[in-house]
Amino acid sequence: MKRITLPALSLFFLVICNSCITTEAPPSDFGFDYQPLEVGLFWEYAVEEIEVFGERDEEERNYFLRDEVDYFYLNAQNEQVFVLKRSVSDDKLNWTQVGNYALQIKNNTLIRNFQNTQTVNLVFPPVKGVKWDGMVLNAKEADQFEIDFTGNITLGQQTFSRALRVLQEEDDDLITFRDNRYEVYAKGVGLIEQYYEVYTYCSRSDCLGKQLIDSGLFRHMTILGYGKK
């Protein structure tokens, strides 16, 4: 029998142990910069909007919207909450503030508090195929969001090489309602597109099933510029 020396035996066990141990490094980039949050950051959008009040009664409007991180505060849990002021303009020169809303990154989620409703608009790290309940922080009915696309996205003259789309809803029963909503985020930029199309159809006996829009709102926001003051 061939004798194994102690140094050789030690090396043998070292090789065996190294082959059995599998270590997985924790992710170093959670993708929080898909929605940067810092005082002074701003985003400007072109907005196309159609609001339907009733049959043959609608208002169409094209304007510009600007969101700017105004300040942050520490909540009761000593967490940073960023407050964004929202302004609108018809010419991108004269802006009128119309309100504000809050954004917060907490427990690897992006939480938006808009008009007293909290939604979970993104999760980190953002991976294609991941799903979550966007209304989990509300008493409202569950609404499943999903990252259904990652890659290059072109909006106008701008191309974003690391972008993702959050599909919020894609449903149309062709009889009573249409609900199509999604948001697009770009790494290092933030929200670059928002699509909102929620309508109810006329349900009277003379128009049922004809997809005649009775009420609702269409709004499409696309990024024009962004930066920091």
PyMOL commands that set and color helices and strands:
alter all, ss='L'
color gray80, all
select helices_A, chain A and resi 6-20+32-34
alter helices_A, ss='H'
color red, helices_A
select strands_A, chain A and resi 41-54+57-74+80-89+96-106+109-114+117-123+131-133+144-155+158-172+177-186+190-201+213-228
alter strands_A, ss='S'
color yellow, strands_A
deselect
rebuild
show_as cartoon
